[in-house]
């Protein structure tokens, strides 16, 4: 193997068929070097004497024994088909709740470490791409002035298509006071717009729910200020996939507005929003990590937010670089990522709209 260790940790990966679904189960054993067989499944070998636990991967063949057993009592799969993995770390299995509780003191430290690793793997994944404008099919910008929500059809339409003139099927320019997607006339006054939005919310439209929640939160557009109702709508909107809803809940707990200030809950909801692609929530996580002195984690959050077009995160990376907490290469990559984002969202039509009224139609 090229290295001599007093003892090493072998991590096996077995594939077992359970209820017709293929699952990957991971086992850890501490063995003496001379006890290591010459034939292995896909495994990692890590020195227990190395504090950094640097892993080297070995691709080897399958072991003869791949039985699954309870980490506490040793009961095997042949004795009990109800073994359940630890939900936090997925490292071990138990035959009963009693065995899991009994084994907890031995397993707790390893479990917490692995659970944190799994959480970070999900947290720092690049989120899914944003949707395209349904008319021009160019990626919608992250800046809210760069798109509009239409209460008639429930579509998000970019500023360029909102500004562009409308034509009939004969090529003649027609009244621009219509939705460019469904051609329904624009609502006459705020009251009609609010009524349309209520109908969209009744149809479980997450954006309409979010907007209603915001009105309750601030007491605007004729709605009474009602924090409980606002949070209820934010939760419903978030469960239906609207990332801004979870960011709003995170902000409420972060600021203590409408609820008791709770940093743990704020982080939880910011993370939910960030993992689903909300750049503002991702930036907030970066700010919190930076304030805690975790500059590496802050940089990772900012980098992801910049790829999504959040220019404030680019400014923060520049500050980290100037203060010695990020490298010149980090800043170069961030600038390049932001330029790539601009290339994905720019269009002559959007530029024309922004030139006409920058505050109304700007999109970056």
Buried (B, 14 or more C-beta within 10 A) or exposed (E): EEEEBEEBBBBBEBEEEEEEEEEEBBBBEEEEEEEBEEEBBBBBBBBEEEEEEEBEEEEEEEEEEBEBBBBBBEBEBEEBEEBEBBEBBBBBBBBBEEBBEBBEEEBEEBBEEBBEEBEEEEBBEEBEEBEEBBBBEBBBBBBEBBBBBBBBBBBBBBBBBBBBEBEEEEEEEEEEEBBBBEEEEBBEEEEEBBEBBEBBBEEEBBBBBBBBBBBBBEEEBEBEEBBEBBBBBBBBBBEBEBBBBBBBBBBBBBEEEBBEEBEEBBBBBBBBBBBBBBBBBBBBBBBBBBEEEBBEBBBBBBBBBBBBBBBBBBBBBBEBBEEEBBEEEBBEBBBEBBEEBBEEBBBEBBEBBBEEEEEEBBBB
